[in-house]
């Protein structure tokens, strides 16, 4: 095999050192410096996104897709997820990972601060479409809204100035969906630190989203038929815990006044 | 995933039985017992709470507790290199199909993985996610991933020509990618409805990529070459994944 350019260069250096005396110490220092520089360069190898995506898919294909052909063939025909999950877009909280959902188990909506706004065809058609499809068409049995620790969106909500001014194009306007949760936290935990208030708000906002789900007629109808359950969740990645609670909504007939 | 560890466990058991003699009768009886127990479990009503509890317990023991250094770092901050748009479809989570680990990809999931154009009234949800990812997290790549048998795209392709809709939200939402439908209906009129849907799944990704450029912070980052835009299509019928890049550039003004 032909010698590499580095092999040729090293041979030339060795030849020089054997021909000329007194260069060893100087040469050793220079060579050690070069080695250290090259080691650093090696660590800063450029990230290749195409390579990352290719490797990722190949990993999935070999370890999962090709190993369970019957499972994936069935899924390709139809999906019957039992869950609709709302989770934050945060890269650390994917429910597929954190709750070990397999393909086919959970229909998912991910947005900033896992918010469910109330029914609004003008402003919130994205979330509306997800709920409409999941509840009416896929007939999911459970809706789970998951909040999480250190949520940037909730922090932005808690940082909104009281005068209502916004400092960005979209973020402030979106997180304002959670204002009722913020108001509750400010009133009930007025003496808590900012971080503590954020944590309370992360959970209160989940409860607010669960209430907002009721503004969708298909959710109400499914609840009334006892075909749907609503749950709130909280993933704390600082302490490695997951809190889960159910939300029960019921309308019971009491009395009708005025008829004899 | 459960299906894989089952296969591995069965393989291990078969290996043991082939190596050690005299276990067959006992093993056969026990395997029949397990099968009967599992059959019974399979017919019990689904317990959602149990499913979530066991799912988290699995993650905690197999991942979280095994990588304390990683999760300590992640708890402080996230620095994902990707922002990913994927469909809400339960079969196409990028954590599965691209093996994204915690911290790698900021994710938006909605019907038919759509990116609507800049609109502070109608589309603040997507706008907020893009704004946060590009300006605050400074992601280096945005990938929009379409997929086979997409119900949202099928819905788009099924809207009658006179534009009447029968849903509260779905049809209004998927019409974000109406230009994709028009293109497909014009250029692929000879194809079957299913083939047209497949083409539309990919064209809609291109419409979404174009819509990304309506956000000034996206345009700026793309021109500065700190952000790359990519489109993709996951075909779960054939088990393949296509990836393409979307280039956008501004040339210096021509001399007068």
Interface residues (C-beta under 8 A of the other chain):
Chain A: X47 X49 X50 X52 X53 X54 X55 X56 X57 X59 X60 X61 X63 X64 X65 X66 X67 X68 X71 X72 X75 X76 X79 X81 X82 X83 X89 X90 X91 X92 X93 X94 X96 X97 X98 X99 X100 X101 X102 X103 X104 X105 X106 X107 X108 X109 X110 X111 X112 X115 X121 X122 X123 X124 X125 X126 X127 X128 X129 X130 X131 X132 X133 X134 X137 X141 X142 X144 X149 X150 X152 X153 X168 X169 X170 X171 X173 X174 X175 X229 X231 X233 X237 X238 X240 X242 X244 X246
Chain B: X1 X2 X3 X4 X7 X46 X48 X49 X51 X52 X53 X54 X55 X56 X58 X59 X60 X63 X64 X65 X71 X74 X75 X78 X80 X81 X82 X88 X89 X90 X91 X92 X93 X95 X96 X97 X98 X99 X100 X101 X102 X103 X104 X105 X106 X107 X108 X109 X110 X111 X114 X116 X120 X121 X122 X123 X124 X125 X126 X127 X128 X129 X130 X131 X132 X133 X135 X136 X140 X141 X143 X148 X149 X151 X152 X167 X168 X169 X170 X172 X173 X174 X228 X230 X232 X236 X237 X239 X241 X243
